[in-house]
Amino acid sequence: MRKVPAVPRTGQGALTIARQSQEIVFSLLVSGGPAGRRTGKGSLTGEPEAMRQAFRAGDARLTLDDGTEHLIAIVAHTEGDGTAYFELR
């Protein structure tokens, strides 16, 4: 039996760093982990300066378009680029 690949959820959201919120576009892929723990990773696209600040801060809060909030760790960003990559905490 072939496994169906998961489809990432995409949409508009907000990224909160140090009580400051920035509008972003997100792509999030969530999967089940050991002992029922959810794991996930994805990307954020927004203003390059906001992505730089998020990467330097390390931790942030991602609010999805339906109001769901996730604590995330920014794990990669290229200086001057408007995209950052994250993992769920």
C-alpha positions as CSV (number, residue, x, y, z in Angstrom):
1,M,0.0,0.0,0.0
2,R,1.3,3.4,-1.0
3,K,1.4,6.2,1.6
4,V,-0.3,9.5,0.6
5,P,2.0,12.4,1.1
6,A,0.8,15.1,3.5
7,V,-0.3,18.4,2.1
8,P,1.0,21.5,3.9
9,R,-1.6,24.0,5.2
10,T,-1.0,27.5,3.8
11,G,-2.5,30.9,4.5
12,Q,-2.2,34.3,6.0
13,G,-1.2,34.7,9.6
14,A,0.7,36.6,12.2
15,L,4.1,36.2,13.7
16,T,4.6,37.6,17.2
17,I,8.1,38.3,18.5
18,A,8.6,40.2,21.8
19,R,5.0,41.4,21.8
20,Q,5.2,42.8,18.3
21,S,3.1,41.2,15.6
22,Q,3.9,41.0,11.9
23,E,1.6,39.8,9.1
24,I,3.1,36.8,7.3
25,V,2.2,34.1,4.8
26,F,2.8,30.6,6.2
27,S,3.1,27.0,5.1
28,L,2.8,24.4,7.8
29,L,3.1,20.6,7.7
30,V,2.0,18.9,10.9
31,S,2.4,15.2,11.6
32,G,1.9,12.8,14.6
33,G,5.0,12.0,16.5
34,P,5.9,9.5,19.3
35,A,3.3,9.0,22.1
36,G,0.8,11.1,20.2
37,R,2.9,14.2,20.2
38,R,2.4,16.5,17.2
39,T,5.5,17.6,15.3
40,G,5.6,20.1,12.5
41,K,7.7,22.4,10.3
42,G,7.2,25.0,7.7
43,S,8.1,28.3,6.3
44,L,7.1,31.9,6.8
45,T,7.2,34.7,4.2
46,G,7.1,38.4,5.2
47,E,9.2,41.5,5.4
48,P,12.9,40.6,5.3
49,E,13.6,42.7,8.5
50,A,10.8,40.8,10.4
51,M,12.3,37.5,9.3
52,R,15.7,38.6,10.4
53,Q,14.4,39.6,13.8
54,A,12.5,36.3,14.2
55,F,15.7,34.3,13.4
56,R,17.7,36.3,15.9
57,A,15.1,35.9,18.6
58,G,14.9,32.1,17.9
59,D,11.4,31.6,19.5
60,A,8.2,33.2,18.3
61,R,4.4,32.6,18.3
62,L,2.7,31.8,15.0
63,T,-1.0,32.6,14.8
64,L,-2.8,30.9,11.9
65,D,-5.7,32.4,9.9
66,D,-8.2,30.4,12.1
67,G,-6.8,31.8,15.3
68,T,-4.8,28.7,16.3
69,E,-1.5,29.6,17.9
70,H,1.7,27.6,17.9
71,L,5.0,28.2,19.6
72,I,7.8,27.9,17.0
73,A,11.5,27.9,16.8
74,I,13.0,29.7,13.8
75,V,15.7,27.4,12.5
76,A,16.9,29.0,9.3
77,H,17.0,32.3,7.5
78,T,19.1,33.9,4.8
79,E,20.1,37.5,5.5
80,G,18.1,39.9,3.3
81,D,15.5,37.2,2.3
82,G,11.8,37.4,3.2
83,T,11.5,33.7,4.0
84,A,12.4,31.9,7.3
85,Y,12.0,28.2,8.2
86,F,10.6,26.9,11.5
87,E,9.8,23.9,13.7
88,L,6.9,23.6,16.1
89,R,8.0,23.6,19.8
